Amino acid sequence: MNKIWLQRYPAGVPETIDPNHFASLVDILEHSVETYGDRIAYVNMDHEMSFNELDQASKKFAAYLQQQGLKKGDAIAVMMPNLLQYPVALFGILRAGMVVVNVNPLYTPRELKHQLSDAQVKGIVILENFAHTLEKVVKDIDVPHIILTAIGDLLPAPKRWLVNAVVRHVKRMVPSYRLPTAKRFRDVVSQGDASTYQRPELTGDDLAFLQYTGGTTGLAKGAMLSHRNMVANLEQVSAIVAPLVNDGEETIITALPLYHIFALTANCLTFMKHGGKNILITNPRDMPGFVKELGKYPFSIICGVNTLFNGLLNTDGFKDLDFSNLKIALGGGMAVQRSVAEHWERVTKSRLLEGYGLTECSPVVTVNPTDIEHYNGTIGVPLPSTEVRIVDPDSGEEVPQGEVGELQVRGPQVMLGYLNRPDETAKVMQDDWFLTGDIGLMDENGFFKIVDRKKDMILVSGFNVYPNEIEDVMVDHPKVLEAAAIGVPHDSSGEAVKVFIVRKDKSLTERELIGFARENMTGYKVPKFVEFRDELPKSNVGKILRRELRDEEEAKSGSTK
């Protein structure tokens, strides 16, 4: 394979990394504690936790788990937003030699039951705000160890008491529940303090995470991510960001939920490794509150999805913040739109770098080099020790450079497979190549570009139409805030393009938008149908869910795509 992308690596970025540089994520944590000690690791609600404090609390939590008779390799679920309890529980589970099962707190009982049952979890750490969901599940499946936490549990008194009282009794954010066997997080950590922690022998082959994915297309599957997978991805990302990162000195804004693989690797783990200070944002949907938090910290790195950056840019006060320390703004999880990237650059005077990853790849596969001058519309180049090829989905043959096909990935960050799903694993793994299901191309400089998801492609009169392109044009209109494009059945063309639009300016009409589309796109790409909405359906990280829009259209027409 001709890795032409290597010529675009900045000086000092290696072609390969050693995935066995650390035996496990626990080794990396211990190294960071030893190196950064009293430096601040995580901040939430203005309260700071140092690396030493994280070390002590997570060790106590690990000791508690071991004291309960839980064994190395047992699966423990974590179901909470970005709070200080998250890294304590996460590293405690890993230090006990157990497997972290990240759970979206907004899951319905059906989704939660499937995930806990599929992973055969032996315990769960859950924010009490979501305990009523768990109550509906535990009558059907056995979860021996339930640990409840409240939002303010790791804040100092009296702030802890005040926050928890307001959440429970003023805002009434904790629906009633009954879980008689549950224990309290603070009690558990205290109990662990009286126990002896036994450091397990961990190798790269041991499982670190069961990270669930693919729930929008059926039952979610557990991607088995080993310690070697995760260590490899941290080494790969470190190699790429090294030219810009000063160990022990960076301040990182962590607004995406840590239970999502993007924030888990890019924020929680990568900058734990580099001694960074992670500012945990519990509710980024409160944009005015989010901007107020940003004003407190001279932040140098921020990770997010396109909708998050767009939301910030359209929130009062954001443009007045101090961006003089900002080095890296990293976009992933969904396509970064050119209009958003260029607006970001004008406001912050820093580039919005786009990367690309998948849960099954721990997750990072490609990222733009840190020395690019401006947004370039690509997902960048493969990480060290990563190969990417473009393959014709029908023939399985690699296509010539510049032609469109399916992206396939090979590297030490690719998962072991899906838990108990050999058939599903076989569909996406051929030899040691992972088939992403994404359609893209490689340009003459080795930069990759995602055209779209294979399943999202719209076929209009035999022509392939990619929603990303339509949406990019739509949001270029000054009166458009957000856009989503899908295909709907059409008598003469087979499918037609329908767009769903959230307006910045209510004066925008369908006729005006269609006219704008005609000026900027060839005829068959121009939307036939426009629907204005107050908001678009989004995932837990803010990714626009075209699937839900397609499902709505299918329900209306009684057809299936």
N, C-alpha and C positions, 0 to 999 in steps of 0.2 A: 504493500500500500504506500502510495506517495503522500506523505504527510506534509503537504505544502503549507499547512497552517503554522508549522514550527518556525518558519521565517518571520512570522508576525509576533512571536513571543517577545516581550520586552527583555532588555538585557538582564541577565541574572535568573530568569525563569527557566528551570530545568526541563528537559524533555521527559524525564521520568521521575517518579517518587518511589519511596520504599514503603509499601503498605504495611510492613511489619516493623516500622520504626518504633512504634509503641505496641506492646502486646494487646492492649485493650484501652477503652475509653477511661477506665479507672486509672491506668498508668498516667494518662494525660492530665486527669484531674489532680492526681497526687503531685505531679511535676509542677502544675500551675500553683497549687497551694504552697509548695516549697519555694517557688520563685517569686510569687507575688504577695503571699502572706497577708499583710495588713491593707493592701490595696482593695478598693471597692470592686466587688464582682457584680452585684445586682442591686438595683434601686427600685422601690415601688412605693407610691404614696409618700414620697419624700423620706422614706426610711432606707438606710443603707445596710448592706450585708457584705462584709469583707470575705476574702477567700478563706481566711482562717475560720470565720464564723460558719461559712458554708461547709467547710471541712468537718467541723465539730457536729453541726446539726445533721448533716447527711450520714455521718458515721453512727450517730445515735439511732437514726431511723433504720439504717441497715442492721444494727444490732438488735433492734426490736423485731424486725422481720425474721431474723435468724432464730431469735428466742421463741418465736411462735411455732417453730418446727417446720417452717417453710424451707424448701431446698433450692440449691443452685438449679437454675433453669426454669423455675416456676414463673408463671406469667402474672404480673401485677399491673392493673389498669390505673391510669391517672386521668381524672376528668375534672379539669378546672381551667379557667382563663389565666392570663399572665399575672401571677402573684408570686411572692417570695417563696411560698410553699412549693411551687412547681419545681425549681432546681433542687430544693432539699429532697423532695420525694424522688425526683428523677435520679439524682446521683446516689441517693440511699438505696434505691432498687438495684442499680448497676453495681454498687459496691457490695451488695449482698450476693452478687452473682446471678441475679434474677433478670427477667426480661420485661422491659417496659412496653405496655400496650397503651398508646395514646388514644384518648377518646374525646370526640367533639362534645362539649357540654350541651350543645343544642340538639343532640340526638333525641329522636322519639323513643318510646319504650321498645318498639319493634326493632329499630336500628341498634339500640343498646343491647337488647337481648341477643341479637345475632352476633354482635362482636364479642361480648363476654363469653358466650357459649362456644363460638368458633375458636377463640384463643384459649379456652379452658382456664380462665383466670382463677387464681386462688385468693385474690384480694383486689380491693379497689380503694384508691384515695380520691375522695370526691368532695367538691364544694357543696355545702349544705343547701345552697340555692337550687341544686339539681337533684337533691335526695329523693324528692317525690317521684321522679322518673325511675330511679333505681328501685324504689319500693314496689313499683308495678312489675318489676322484672324478677326480683329475688324469690317470688313464690314459685316461679317456674324453673329457675336454675340456681344451683348452689354456689354462693360466693361466700366462703367461710370467713373472710376477714374484710370488714368494712371500716374504713377510717374516714371520719367526717372532719372537714375544716370549715372555718368561717373566714370571710374576706380579710378581716383585720388580725387574724391569729398570730402573725409574726411581727406585728407592730408593737412598740413598747406601750405599757400602760401609762397613762389612762387613755391614750389615743385608741388602743386596741378595743377597750370597752365601748368607747364612744362610737367608733366606726361600726362595730358589730351591732350595737343597739339601734343605730340609725338604719342600717340595712334591713334588720329584722322587723323593727316596730314602726319606723317612720315611713320608709320607702316600701315596706312590705314586700321585699324581694325574695323571701324564703317561704314558699308554699308549705303548708303543713305536711308532715310525713311521719311514718312510724317505722323505725329500723332499730328494734330493741337490742340487737347484738352489736351495734356500731360503737366504735371507740372514737375518742376525740384526738385530733392531730397533736395538740400540745401535750396531752397525757401520754400519748404513744412515744413522743420524743423524750419526755422525762423518764419513762419506763426504760427506754433504750439506754439512757445514761447510766442506769444501774446494771446494765448487762455488758457482757464482754463481746466485742466485735471480732469476728474471725475473718480475716481477709481470704477470700477464695482464690484458688488457682484459676486464672482466666487465660484463654488463648484467643487468637484471632478467629478461630472457628466457632467459638461460643456465640449464641444469639444475644444481641443487645436489644433489638426492637422488633416487635410485630407492628408494622405500620400499615394501617388499613387504607385501601384505595379502591376506586372503581365502583363505588356505591351508586353512582348515577346510572349505571348500565346493568343493574341487577344487584345481587348481594355483594357487599364489599369483601375484598380478598385481603388476607394478611400477608404483606410482603415481609419475608424473613431477611432482616438486615443483621449481619454478624458484626462483631467488634472490628474485624478486619475491613469489612465494607465501610464502616463509619470512620475508622482511623484513616483509611485510604482517602476518603473524600475530604477529611480535614487537612491531610497533608497536601492534597491537590489544590484546595482552595487557598491554603496558606502560601503555597508556592506562587500563586497568581497575585495575591494581594500584598505579598511581602514588600515590593518596592514602595508601597504607600503607607504601610502600617508600622507604627512605632509601638513595640511591645510594652504593655503596662500603662499606656498613655491615652488610648482611644476611648471615646464615649459613643456608645451605639444606641440608637433608638430602636426599640423592639416593640413594634405595634402589631405585627402579625402574631397570631396565637402560637405559642411554643409547642402546642400539640400537633401543629402542622409541620411537615417535614422541612419546608423551606426555612422557617424561623428556627426550628430545632437545630439544623446544621449551620445555617448562615449566621445566626445570632448567638443562640445559647451555647453551642459547642465551639464554634470557630473562635469566638472572642473570649470564651473561657480559656481556650488554649493560648491566646495571645495576651492574656491579662487585661482585657478590656472591661470597661464599666458598662453593663447592660441596663438601660433604663426601660423597665417593664411597663408598658401601657396596658392597663386592664380593659379599658373600653375605648378603642380608637374610633368607634362610630360616633362618639360625642366629639365632633370635630372642633368646636370652640374650646372644649376642655383639653383636647389633644394639643391644640396650638398653644394654649396656656402652659402646658407641661413642657413643650419644646422651648418656650421662652426661658425656662429655668436652667437649661444646660447648654454649654458650648459644644454641641454634638459634632462629631466628625464623620460618622457613618450612619446611614439609614437604609433599611431594606423595606421593600413594599411591593404591592401589585399596582398595576396601572390605575385602578379605581381609587386607591389610597392616595397616590400622588396627585391625581386629578382633584380629589376631594379637598386636599390641603390647599392646592393652588386656588380653589374657589371659596376658601374660608377667610373671613375677615381677620386681619392681623398676621396672617402667615407671611405675607411679603415684607412685613416690617421686622421680622426676626433677624438675628445676627447669623449669617451663614459663613463667616470668615474662616471657621475651622473645618467646614464640610469638605471632606476628601472624596468620599464614595457614596453615591446614591445608587443602590442596586435594585433593579426591577426584575421580577420573575413571576412565576405562577400563572401568568397569562401574557398575551402580547402587549408590549409597551407601544402605545400609539405615538406617532411622530409629533402630532400637535401637542401632546402632553409633555413629551421629552423636550421639545423646543421651548415650550412655555416654562418648564422647570429650569432650563438653562438660563433663560432670560431673567427669571426672578432670583435664583440662588447663585448664579454665576458658577455653577458646577455641572458636570455632565451626569446624565442619567444613564448608567451602564445597564444594558440588558443581558441577562443570562438565561439559561435554559436547563431544566432538570425534570426528573420524574421521581416519584416515590420509590420506584424500583431501582433507582440509581443513587440513592442515599443523600441528596437527590441530584447534585450538580454534575452536568455533563459538559456544558460549554459556558463561556462567559467572555465578554469583550475585554480586550487588554486594557490595563489601567492607563495606558498612555494615549488612547484615542482622543482626538481633539473635540469631536462632536458626536452626537447620536448618529448612528449609521444605518439603522433599520435592520440590523442583523442580531443574531443571538451570540455572536462572537465566535471564538475558536475553541476546540476541545481542550480540556484540562490536561496537564501532564499525565502520562500513562493511560490516556483515553484515546480510543479510535472511534471515528464516526464515519459511516459510509452511507451513500444514497443508493437505494435498490429499487428496481422496478417491482411493484407489488405483485404483478401477475407472473412474470418470468423468474423472479428471484435473482436476476442478474444485476450487477452494479451498473449504473447508468453513467454516461460521460459527464465530466465536470460541467456545471451550468444547467444540467437538465433536472427536472423535478422527479422525485420518487420518495419512498419511505425512508426515514432516518432509522439507522440501526447503530447500536452502541456496544462497544466492548471495553471493559476495564475492570479494575479491582473493586470499584464501587458498585458493580451490578449485583443485585440481590442473589440469595441462594435459591429463591423460588417462592411460590405462594404456599402458605401453610395448608397442608392436606388437600391441595388442588393440583395433582400431577397433570391433569388434562389441561387446565388453564395455564400452567407453567409451560407445557409443551407448545401451546399456541404462541407464546411470546419469546421463547428461547430456542434458537437454532444454533447448535454447537454452543459456543459461548457468546453469541451475539444476542442482544436484547432488541426485539422489534417494537419500536415505540408507538406505532400507529399514527405518527405525525408525518405530514408531507412537507418536504423542504428541498433545498438545493444548496450546493456549495459553489461560491464564486471563485474567480481566478486567483484570489489571495488566500483562499482557505477559510474564509468566513462563511458561516452557515446561516441560512435564513429559513424560518418556518413559514410555510405558506398557509397551512391550517391543519386541523385534525382531519384524518381520513373520513371519519364519520360525519363531520360537519360540512363537507363539501356539498355544493348545490349544483345540480346538473340542469342547465338551461339550454334547450334545443341542442343537446350534445356537447355544449361547452362547459368546462369546469369553472365554477365561480366559487371563490373562497371568501367566506364571511369576514375574515380579518381585513381584507382589502376594502370591502364595502364600508365596514365600520370606520376604518381610517379616514375615508373620504367624508363620511357623514359628520364625524366630530371635528373636521376642519371647518365646518360651517360655524360662524361665530355665535349663532343662537342655539347650538346643540351642546348639551352637557355630556350625555352618554348615549351610546347606540348599540344595538344588537341586531344581527342579520341572520335570518334562517331561510330555508327553502320551503315553499308551500306548493301543493299540487296545482297544476295549471293545464287546462284542456289542450292548448296548442303547443306549448313548449315543454310539457312534462312537469317541470317545476318552474316557479317564479320566485324572485327575491322579495321578501317582506322584511321591513325594518321596524324596529321598536325604538322610539326616540324619547329621551328625557330632555325637555327644553330648558335652556337657560333663560330664554325670552319667550313668553307665551304668545307673542305676536307671530311666531314662526308658523307658516301654513304648509300643508302637504304640497301644494303647487310650487311654492318657493323652494322647498327641499328637493323635489323631483327635478326642477329646473337646474338646481345646483349640481345634482348628480349627473345630469345629461352633459353639463359642461366639463365634467371631470372624469367620466367613465364611458367606455364603449357601450353601445345600446343594450346588449343582452345582460349587462351587469346592473343596469339602472333598476332600482326597486319598482315593482309594480304596485306594492301596497305599503302604506305607512300607518303605523298606529302610535299615537302619542300616549305616554304613560307618566305617572308621577315618579315611579321608580322601577328598576329592573330587578328580577330575581338574582340573588347573589349567593355564593358559597360562603362558608365560614371565614375565608380570607378575603372576600370581596370580589372574587372572580365571577363574571357575569355568566349565568347558567342558560346557555342557548337551549339545552335539552328540555328545561321546564317550559320554555316558550314553544318549542316544537310539540311537546306533549299537550299543551293547551290547544294548539291549532288542530292537532289530530283529534282531540276530544270534540272540538266544534264540528269538524267535518265527518267524524265517524270513520276516518281512514287511518291507516298506519303507514309510516314511511319505512 
